[in-house]
Amino acid sequence: MPSVASLAEFRRAVSGFRVTDLPVAIEPAARAAVQRSVDESGLLLLGEIHGVAENPLLIRALLAELGLSGLALEWPAELAPVVSAFLAGQPLAEHWLLWPGDGRITAGHLAVLRDRAAAGPLRLTLFDGPIRAGASWSERDAAMAARVLAGTGPGTLVVAGNAHTPVRPTELGVPMGTLLAQRRPAVAEIRIRYAGGGYYNAGPRRFGAPGRPGRAPELSLRDGRLILELPSATEAVVPQRPLDFPAAPHPDAAGQ
């Protein structure tokens, strides 16, 4: 059941998601690098490919392992009242922005958010939002960076598609991570590397290899880059409703 099209189905998928510990092995050099990012910039970036069921469990593991109480997600800011009410114990409410199907929002994310909110204070920021018609890719990232800087406090994990988290410009333009690094020079990016398996981004998709189940994720520092290796990825349950035009994968699905 990689996608669901009704609120009742999505609620059941959220309730049925097993929030379990996903231990992450962290090499000493990597731990020092992420701690420096948190201590000196207040932020730590995590670049994901949307639509992987394990993504929210990795987020949960990093929050717990690093003692972080802030989380910022590349979700529409207009969803904040819906998510806040859900975390306060109300049933998940209907909202049209829940249903794009690009894998940013999954059943696992909402289950993990509820778990973290129940465990203690959780400062949640949703930093995507409307921009002017015709705005460029870099302008959208600039708007997201501004929302992160304005809406988060110290000790925040900032999670976005991995096209948005690099701390240097790319062929796409100037990513959010680069703009954050200009304001907070010590900020570091962790990039999730998916060894194999599948994910859901506007439809079922596959990584190049079958994956290696049974191995634990590992965070390491390689040639100055923080890499979080996920040995095996599985498709997330994603809310998606039919569109009037063919669905296209979110651009963050390309590359690792």
Beta strands, then each sheet from edge to edge (+ up, - down):
strand 1: 3-4
strand 2: 25-26
strand 3: 43-48
strand 4: 70-76
strand 5: 123-128
strand 6: 156-161
strand 7: 189-194
strand 8: 198-200
strand 9: 204-206
strand 10: 218-222
strand 11: 225-230
strand 12: 238-239
sheet 1: 1+ 12+
sheet 2: 2+ 10+ 11- 7- 3- 6- 4- 5-
sheet 3: 8+ 9-
end
